[in-house]
Amino acid sequence: MTLTGAMLGVSLVASSPLAAQPSATTYIHAGRVLDQPGREPRGQSTIIVRDGKIAEVRDGFATPEDGAMVVDLKNAFVLPGLIDMHVHISSDDNLLRSRLESSGRDVEDVFVIAQGNARRTLEAGFTTVRDLGGDGRTTTTLRDAINNGVIVGPTVIPAGTMISVTGGHGGVNGLNRTLTHAVAAERTNICDGPDGCASAVRAQISLGAEVIKFAATGGVRSNVAGGLGKQMSDAEMKSVVDTAHSFGRKVTAHAHGKEGIDAALRAGVDSIEHGSFIDDETVKLFKASNAALVPTAVAPIAALAQARRGEAPGPQLAKAEEAAASHAASVARAIKGNVRILFGTDSGVAPHGDNAKEFALMVKAGMTPEQAIKAATSDNAAELDRPIGAILPGREADIIAVGGDPLADVTALEKVDFVMRRGVVHKLDGKRQAFPPE
C-alpha cells in the first residue's frame, strides 16, 4: 500500500498491506537533514527508526530492509520535532468564549478542550511541550493518555498549577466573595509566607508536576489592577526555589516587572517567562546565574489585541499595553547580552497551533534563524534533560519536515508537512494520519 502526497513528493510505503500501521523499523529518505541544530545540515540522508527511536543516520538514500516502512521526504527539509517551553494546553484560546462559558465547564469539558489543543499543537510540528499552568490533574491525565497512545498529542511536561500569593496573578481574583471562598478552598497553589509556599510546591509535585512555576509579578491576563510589578516576597521566592530543587524539579518564574525578575534571579530560578522589563543590570543577573529567558513574544501581541477588542476585563487593557510597549526591546537587550534564550510561546494566550509564529519575532529581536531553531530544539532539550532535540542515534524519533528552507526563511516552520512522534507518523504531506493507525 502506498500513500502519496503531491506537494513534497512524500510517500509512505511498506511491503505489508498495513502501511499506516507503525512499523518496528522505518526508513526516512530525506533531502536535507538538520540533524544537529547549530551545525550545517546534512544533504541526502536516510534516517532509520526502530521501535520509536533513531537507530542510524546514513548518507544517501539507503535501500530499506525487508518489512521496513519507507517515508519519502526527498524533496523536504527534515529537522527534529520542535519543543515549546511555555504552553497552557487546557486553556481555551478564545478568550471571549472562555469568559462566557467557563463558569459552566466541568473538568471533563476542560479535558476535551485540552485534547483538541494537544492535537493542533502536535500537527503544527511541536512534539514536546512544557505546560506551565492549568488544572494540574487534567494536564497529568492528558500527559499519561498521550504517552500510553490513547489520544494524540505532544509529549507533555506539566508544572501543575502556577504558585501564587493570595490575590496575585494565579490566585483567585475577579469573582464575587462567595465564589472566591469556594474556589480558594480547593486551590493548592496559593501561598503566603515561606512555609506556605514550600507546602504549595510539595502539593504540585504530589499531583505530578515535573517542573514548578510561580508568579513573581503581576500578569496581564489576571483580573487584578495591581500592575505588572513584584508580588511575591524575596523569602517566598527563595522558599519555592529551594523546595523545588530539593525535589529535583527546575523552577521557572512568570515575571514582567524588573524588580520581580531580578528578585527571582537572585532566588535561583532556572528560567524567567516573559521578561518584559529587562535592563543591563538584569542582563548581568541572568549571566551570573546562567538562567534562561523564555520570551513568549507572541503573547503580548495576542493579549493586547484581545484587550483592545474588548474581550478582556478592564484592568487587562492597561497591563497589556504596558507589557507590549516594552517587551520587544527587553528581549532584544537580552539577546544582545548573550542571555540564554529558550523557545516558548504562551499558547493558550496566543492561539494553539500557531506556535511557530514565535520564530519570526525571535529573529526580529536579533536572533538568526539558526539560533531560533536551535533554541526550539537542542537548547530546549538540554534544559529539559530529555533525549530529544536532535536526529541522532538513541534519541526519540521526534521528526518533522517542511517544504522550504527554514535556515533561509524561518517562517517555513509555520507550515509543517510531516510529523512523527516517537516513531509514529501523525501528519504526512500536510494531511492528518488516522489514529489509532488503521
C-alpha positions in Angstrom: 0.0 0.0 0.0 1.3 3.5 -0.9 0.1 6.8 0.4 1.4 9.6 -1.9 1.3 13.3 -1.3 1.5 15.9 -4.1 3.3 18.8 -2.5 6.6 17.3 -1.3 6.5 14.2 -3.3 6.0 12.5 0.1 5.0 8.9 0.2 4.6 6.2 2.9 5.4 2.8 1.6 5.5 -0.6 3.2 5.8 -4.2 1.9 2.9 -5.1 4.2 -0.7 -4.1 3.3 -0.9 -2.4 6.7 1.1 0.6 5.5 -0.4 3.0 8.1 0.4 0.7 11.0 3.5 1.8 12.8 6.4 -0.5 11.8 9.1 -1.6 14.1 11.5 -0.2 11.5 11.0 2.9 9.3 13.4 4.4 6.7 13.1 8.1 6.1 14.7 9.3 2.9 15.4 13.0 3.5 16.6 15.6 1.0 18.3 17.8 3.7 18.6 17.0 7.4 19.3 19.4 10.3 20.4 16.5 12.5 22.3 18.7 15.0 20.8 22.2 15.2 23.5 24.8 15.3 25.6 22.9 12.8 25.4 22.7 9.0 22.6 20.4 7.7 23.3 17.2 6.0 22.5 16.5 2.4 20.6 13.5 1.1 20.3 11.1 4.1 18.4 8.1 5.4 17.1 8.2 9.0 16.5 4.7 10.3 13.9 4.5 13.1 13.5 1.4 15.2 10.9 0.9 18.0 10.3 4.7 18.3 14.0 5.7 18.5 16.5 6.9 16.0 18.9 4.0 15.2 21.1 5.3 12.5 21.5 8.3 10.1 23.2 7.3 6.8 24.4 9.3 3.9 22.3 8.9 0.7 19.1 7.0 0.2 19.7 3.6 1.7 17.8 0.6 0.4 15.3 -0.5 3.1 15.4 -3.8 4.7 12.6 -6.3 4.2 9.4 -5.4 6.1 10.5 -1.8 6.8 8.2 1.2 6.2 9.6 3.9 3.9 8.8 7.6 4.2 9.8 9.6 1.1 10.9 13.1 2.1 13.4 13.5 -0.7 12.1 17.0 -1.5 11.8 18.2 2.1 13.9 19.8 4.8 13.9 17.5 7.8 14.6 18.5 11.4 13.9 17.5 14.9 10.5 17.9 16.4 10.0 21.3 17.9 9.8 22.0 21.6 7.6 24.7 23.2 8.6 25.6 26.8 5.5 27.6 27.6 2.0 26.4 26.8 -1.3 26.2 28.6 -2.7 23.1 26.9 -6.0 23.1 28.7 -6.7 26.9 28.2 -9.3 27.9 25.6 -7.5 30.4 23.4 -10.8 32.0 22.5 -10.9 34.4 25.4 -14.4 35.8 24.9 -15.9 32.3 24.7 -13.9 31.2 27.7 -15.2 34.1 29.8 -18.8 33.3 28.8 -18.6 29.6 29.3 -16.0 28.9 31.9 -18.4 29.0 34.9 -20.4 26.2 33.4 -17.5 24.0 32.5 -16.5 20.9 34.5 -13.2 19.1 34.4 -14.4 16.8 31.7 -15.1 19.8 29.4 -11.6 21.2 30.1 -10.1 17.8 29.2 -11.9 17.8 25.9 -10.6 21.3 25.2 -7.1 20.2 26.2 -7.3 17.2 23.9 -8.1 19.3 20.9 -5.4 21.8 21.7 -2.9 18.9 22.0 -3.7 17.6 18.6 -3.4 21.1 17.0 0.0 21.6 18.7 1.4 18.3 17.5 0.2 18.8 13.9 2.0 22.2 14.0 5.3 20.3 14.5 5.6 20.6 18.2 6.3 17.1 19.5 7.1 18.2 23.1 5.6 21.0 25.3 6.1 22.2 28.8 2.7 23.1 30.2 3.1 26.0 32.6 -0.3 26.2 34.3 -3.8 24.9 34.3 -5.7 22.3 36.2 -2.8 20.1 37.4 -4.7 16.8 37.4 -6.2 17.4 33.9 -2.8 18.0 32.5 -1.1 15.0 34.1 -4.0 12.8 32.9 -3.6 14.2 29.4 0.2 13.6 29.6 -0.4 9.9 30.5 -3.1 9.3 27.9 -0.7 10.7 25.2 2.2 8.6 26.4 0.0 5.5 26.5 -1.2 6.0 23.0 -4.8 6.6 23.9 -5.0 10.0 22.3 -2.9 12.2 20.0 -0.7 15.0 21.2 2.9 16.0 22.0 4.9 14.8 25.0 3.6 17.0 27.9 5.8 18.1 30.8 3.5 19.6 33.4 4.0 22.2 36.0 0.7 21.7 37.7 -0.9 25.0 38.8 1.2 28.1 39.0 2.1 29.1 42.6 0.8 32.5 43.6 0.4 34.6 46.7 -3.2 35.5 47.8 -4.6 38.0 45.4 -1.7 37.7 43.0 -1.5 36.6 39.4 -2.5 32.9 39.6 -4.6 33.4 42.8 -8.4 33.7 42.9 -9.5 37.1 41.7 -12.3 38.7 39.8 -15.0 36.6 41.5 -17.7 37.6 44.0 -16.9 36.7 47.6 -18.9 33.6 47.7 -17.2 32.1 44.6 -13.8 33.4 45.8 -14.1 31.5 49.1 -15.4 28.3 47.3 -12.6 28.3 44.7 -9.8 29.2 47.1 -10.8 26.4 49.5 -9.9 23.9 46.7 -6.7 25.5 45.5 -3.4 24.0 46.4 -1.3 26.7 44.6 -2.0 29.7 46.8 0.6 30.5 49.5 1.6 33.3 51.8 4.9 33.2 53.7 7.9 30.9 53.1 6.4 27.9 54.9 3.1 28.2 53.0 5.0 28.5 49.7 7.0 25.4 50.4 3.8 23.5 51.1 2.4 24.7 47.7 5.4 23.4 45.9 5.0 20.0 47.5 1.3 20.0 46.7 2.0 20.5 43.0 4.7 17.8 43.0 2.2 15.4 44.6 -0.2 16.0 41.7 2.5 15.1 39.2 4.3 18.4 38.5 7.7 17.8 36.8 8.6 21.5 36.9 7.5 24.3 39.2 6.2 27.7 38.1 5.5 30.6 40.3 4.2 34.2 39.8 6.9 36.6 40.8 5.0 39.6 39.4 1.6 40.6 38.2 0.3 39.3 34.9 -1.7 40.7 32.0 -4.4 38.0 32.0 -5.5 38.2 35.6 -8.3 40.5 36.6 -6.2 42.4 39.1 -5.5 46.1 38.7 -2.1 45.9 40.6 0.0 46.2 37.5 3.0 44.1 36.5 5.2 44.7 39.4 6.6 42.3 42.1 4.0 40.4 44.0 5.9 37.7 45.9 8.5 38.4 48.6 12.1 37.5 48.3 11.7 35.0 51.1 8.7 33.4 49.4 10.5 33.1 46.1 13.6 31.5 47.8 11.3 29.0 49.6 9.7 28.0 46.3 13.1 27.6 44.5 14.8 25.7 47.4 11.9 23.3 47.9 11.5 22.5 44.2 15.2 22.0 43.8 15.3 19.7 46.8 12.8 17.5 44.9 14.9 17.6 41.8 12.5 20.0 39.9 13.6 23.0 38.0 11.8 26.3 38.6 10.6 29.0 36.3 9.1 32.3 37.2 6.4 34.3 35.5 7.9 37.7 35.7 7.2 41.0 33.8 8.5 43.9 36.0 12.2 44.4 36.6 12.1 44.2 40.4 10.3 40.8 40.2 12.6 39.5 37.5 15.7 40.5 39.5 14.4 39.0 42.7 13.6 35.7 41.0 17.0 35.5 39.5 18.6 36.2 42.9 16.4 33.5 44.4 18.0 31.0 42.0 15.3 30.3 39.4 16.3 28.3 36.3 14.4 30.5 33.9 12.2 33.5 33.5 9.0 33.6 31.5 8.2 36.8 29.5 10.8 39.3 30.9 9.0 42.4 29.7 11.3 44.9 31.6 14.9 43.9 31.3 17.7 46.4 31.7 21.5 46.0 31.7 21.6 45.1 35.4 19.1 42.3 34.8 21.2 41.0 31.9 24.1 40.7 34.3 22.0 38.8 36.8 20.9 36.4 34.0 24.6 35.9 33.1 25.7 35.4 36.7 23.2 32.7 37.3 23.1 31.2 33.8 19.3 31.3 34.0 17.4 31.3 30.7 14.8 33.7 29.3 11.7 32.3 27.6 10.4 35.4 25.8 6.9 34.3 24.6 7.0 37.1 22.1 3.6 36.2 20.5 1.8 36.5 23.9 1.9 40.3 24.5 0.8 40.9 20.9 -2.1 38.5 21.3 -3.1 39.8 24.7 -3.1 43.4 23.5 -5.3 42.6 20.5 -7.8 40.7 22.7 -7.9 43.6 25.2 -8.4 46.2 22.6 -11.3 44.1 21.1 -13.0 44.3 24.5 -12.6 40.6 25.2 -10.8 41.1 28.5 -11.9 42.8 31.7 -10.9 46.4 32.3 -7.7 46.0 34.2 -6.1 43.9 31.5 -6.0 46.6 28.8 -3.6 48.9 30.7 -1.4 46.0 31.6 -1.4 44.6 28.0 -0.4 48.0 26.7 2.4 48.3 29.2 3.8 44.9 28.5 3.6 45.2 24.7 5.3 48.6 24.7 8.5 47.3 26.4 8.7 43.6 25.7 10.4 43.6 22.3 13.1 46.0 23.4 13.7 44.0 26.5 14.1 40.7 24.6 16.4 42.4 22.1 18.5 43.6 25.0 18.7 40.1 26.4 19.7 38.6 23.1 22.4 41.2 22.5 23.7 40.5 26.0 24.0 36.8 25.2 21.4 35.6 27.7 20.4 32.0 27.2 17.2 32.1 25.2 14.7 29.2 25.1 11.7 28.9 22.8 8.3 29.3 24.3 5.0 30.9 23.2 2.4 31.1 26.0 0.0 29.3 23.7 -3.4 29.5 25.3 -3.0 33.2 25.4 -1.8 33.1 21.7 -3.6 30.6 19.6 -2.7 26.9 19.9 -1.3 25.6 16.7 0.2 29.0 15.8 3.3 28.3 18.0 5.7 28.7 15.1 4.9 32.3 14.6 7.2 32.9 17.6 10.2 32.2 15.3 9.8 35.3 13.2 9.6 37.5 16.3 12.7 36.0 17.7 14.6 36.7 14.5 13.2 40.3 14.5 14.6 40.7 18.0 18.1 39.8 16.9 18.5 36.1 16.7 19.4 34.3 13.5 17.1 31.6 12.1 19.7 29.1 13.1 19.8 30.3 16.7 16.0 30.4 16.9 15.7 26.9 15.6 18.4 25.7 18.0 16.5 27.3 20.9 13.4 25.3 20.0 15.2 22.0 19.6 18.6 21.1 21.1 18.7 24.0 23.6 15.2 23.2 25.0 16.0 19.5 25.1 19.1 20.2 27.2 17.1 22.4 29.6 14.5 19.5 29.9 17.3 16.9 30.1 15.4 14.8 27.5 16.7 12.6 24.7 15.1 14.8 22.0 16.0 17.9 20.0 18.4 16.2 17.6 18.3 13.5 15.0 21.0 11.3 16.5 21.2 7.6 17.4 19.4 6.9 20.7 17.2 10.0 20.6 13.4 9.8 20.5 12.2 9.6 16.9 10.5 13.1 17.0 10.9 14.3 13.5 9.2 16.9 11.3 9.6 18.2 7.7 8.8 21.4 5.8 8.9 22.3 2.2 11.1 25.4 2.4 14.5 26.1 4.0 13.9 27.4 7.5 17.5 28.5 7.8 16.9 30.9 5.0 13.3 31.8 5.9 12.3 30.8 9.4 8.6 31.3 8.5 8.9 28.0 6.6 8.3 26.4 10.0 4.7 27.8 10.1 3.7 25.2 7.6 4.8 21.7 8.7 4.0 18.9 6.2 5.3 15.8 8.1 5.2 15.0 11.8 6.5 11.9 13.5 6.4 11.5 17.3 8.2 8.6 18.9 8.2 6.7 15.6 4.5 7.1 14.8 3.6 9.3 11.8 0.8 11.7 12.7 0.9 14.0 9.7 2.0 13.3 6.1 2.2 15.9 3.3 0.0 18.2 5.4 -2.7 15.6 5.9 -3.6 14.1 9.3 -3.0 10.4 9.6 -5.5 8.1 11.1 -5.1 7.4 14.8 -5.1 4.8 16.1 -3.5 3.7 12.8 -5.8 1.7 10.5 
